[in-house]
Amino acid sequence: MKIGVLGSGAMGTGIAQIAATAAYEVIIFDANQTALEKAKQNLQAILLKLSEKGKISAEEMANILGRIYFAKQISDFTDCEMVIEAIIEDLAIKQAVFQDLEKIVGKNCILATNTSSLSIASIAAACQHAERVVGIHFFNPVPLMELVEIIPAVQTAENVTEKALHFVQKVKKKGVLTKDTPGFIVNRVARPYYGEAIRIMEEGIADIATIDWAMTTLGGFRMGPFTLIDFIGSDVNYRVSESVWTQFFYEPRFKPSFSQKRLFEASYFGRKTGRGFYNYAEDAPKLAATQDEDLGNYIKNRILAMLINEAADAVLFQIGTAQDIDLAMTKGVNYPKGLLQWADEIGIAKVVETIDELYNEYREDRYRCSALLRRMAKNGKTFY
């Protein structure tokens, strides 16, 4: 099977690498030939490092590189059985690209998009044969992250979804099936990790170092929310937050903050620019957390309750199964445990109580408890 990859950034190069490692022939193309040449050099360097560390043999490295062809023109995708698009998150550009691809590839070629937040149905609508379009959302860095979200649009044929799932299994990833809704599973369910942390900071309940300490030391998360935003890039984080909010018809739970927006406007994008929520200059003062366990547990429990609420709502509206949602959050964003498993351990009634306390205090729809959690608490049910 021959796989085409459109876009030679980190995502496209990573997809090409894992596909070639799984013995697929891969054609990678980028309209920017300088970027394509850089991708070729980067891929060679990555595979050489893996070989030097003994993770692959010199022969395997040569075989993987031998299966990847760096194309000079998009028409080289002619014989591909699947093309995966991994370019800029702009709907109009993606629609134009899919229209071009449809003129090039055969009638049975699957057209997949790696979009993280755009509507698959809208991308598919640009095609004459929308039934062959599907979302296959990898996570960065692709070779290391196990999770892939498979997103059929309303137009997607059932056999196309099945082939996408088969491909994901062949490249040794864990696929979860999700509805074509804003943010899919991971980018939807994860929003309160950032949003509620920022809200706590903006109100002066705790500073960023204390919130990060609470979520890592007491919550067991690998990175605190502010460290993670700076790592991802506050530009990326803000755009996703704004996109999910607007696509959900301005649902209050997803409303972005002015703190995010001001960092975005100031081009303080986190580690990559040297400043975000934290200042990464060598002479910048290091922030110390207030290691108060009562305060830390309040922060942890508040943010965790909001995350569980979002995960439960995703189950309620059949965005994914409880098992797939937990798998998505542990494998897609490295949460210490599945949120719904965590809810069972805490006690559903206790989670509802925490959310209701917040609602009674703020009287904002942001703190509206999921109907599923309320029903489960009433009937003594658990997710597992």
C-alpha positions, 0 to 999 in steps of 0.5 A, a space after each residue: 500500500 502506498 501512502 501519500 503525506 501532504 505537508 513536511 512539518 513535524 506532523 507530516 514528517 512523523 507520519 511519514 516515518 511511522 508509515 515507512 517503519 510499518 513497511 508502507 511506501 510513502 510519498 511526502 510532498 510540500 509546496 515549499 521545497 526548502 521545507 521538504 529538503 529540511 524535513 529530509 535532513 531532519 528525518 535522516 538525523 532522527 533515524 541515525 540517532 535511533 540507530 546509534 542508540 540501538 533502537 533500530 539497526 543500520 539496515 532498518 534505517 536504510 530500509 525506512 529511508 528507502 521507502 520514503 520518496 520526497 516528491 517535487 510535485 503533488 501529482 506524484 500522489 497519483 498511485 496512492 491508496 491513502 493521502 494524509 494531509 498535515 498542513 496549516 489549520 485553515 479550513 479554506 486552504 484545506 478545502 482547496 487542497 482536497 479539491 486538488 487532490 481529488 483531481 489527482 488520485 484514483 477513485 478508491 483513494 482515501 483522503 484523510 486530514 490530520 486536523 486537530 479542531 476543524 470540522 471533517 464534514 466541512 473539509 469533505 464538503 469540498 470534494 465530489 466524493 465526500 464519502 472517502 474523506 476521514 479524520 486521522 488525528 495524530 498527536 505530536 511527536 507522532 513517533 512517540 505518542 500512541 494515540 490517534 483519533 479516528 473521526 468519520 464525517 457524516 459523509 464518510 463511508 463505513 468501509 473508509 472508517 474501517 480502513 483508517 482504523 486498520 491503518 492506525 493499527 498497522 502503524 502500531 498506534 491506539 485508535 479511538 473512534 470519535 464523533 466529528 465535534 469541535 476538539 474531538 475527544 482530547 482537545 475538548 475534554 482537556 480544555 478545563 485543565 487550562 481554562 480553570 487553572 487560568 481562572 484560579 490564577 486570574 482571581 488571585 486564589 493562587 499564582 501559576 507556580 502554586 497551581 502547577 505544583 498542586 497539579 503535578 505534586 498532588 494531582 500526579 500530572 506530568 506537567 502543570 497547566 501553565 508549564 504545559 501551555 508554555 511547552 505547547 505554545 500559548 499561540 497554539 493553545 489560545 487558537 484551539 481554545 478560541 476555535 472550540 469555544 466558537 464552534 460550540 456556539 460560544 458555550 461558556 465552559 470553553 470561553 477563553 481568558 483575557 490572560 491567554 489573549 493578551 499573551 497571544 497578542 504580545 507574541 509571548 508564545 512560551 518556551 519557543 519565544 522565551 516568554 509565556 506565563 513564565 519568563 525563560 530568560 536566564 536572569 529572570 527570577 524563578 517563581 516559588 510555589 506556596 506549598 500549602 496542602 489545603 490550598 493545593 488540594 482545593 486547586 487539584 479537586 476543582 480542576 479535576 472536577 471540571 475535567 471529569 465533568 467534560 469527560 462525562 458530557 462527552 460520554 453523554 453526547 456519545 462523542 466516545 465511549 467511557 473506555 475510549 475517552 479514558 484511553 484518549 486522555 492517558 495516551 493522548 495527553 499523558 494524564 496519570 489515569 483515566 478521568 472517568 476511572 478517577 471519578 469512580 475512585 473519588 465517588 460520582 456524588 462527591 464530584 457532583 457536590 464539588 461542581 455544584 458548590 462552584 455553581 452556587 458560588 459563581 452562578 455561571 453556566 461554566 459550572 453546570 454539572 453534566 446531566 450524566 453525572 447527576 443521574 449517576 450520582 442519584 442512582 449510585 452508578 459508576 463508569 466501570 
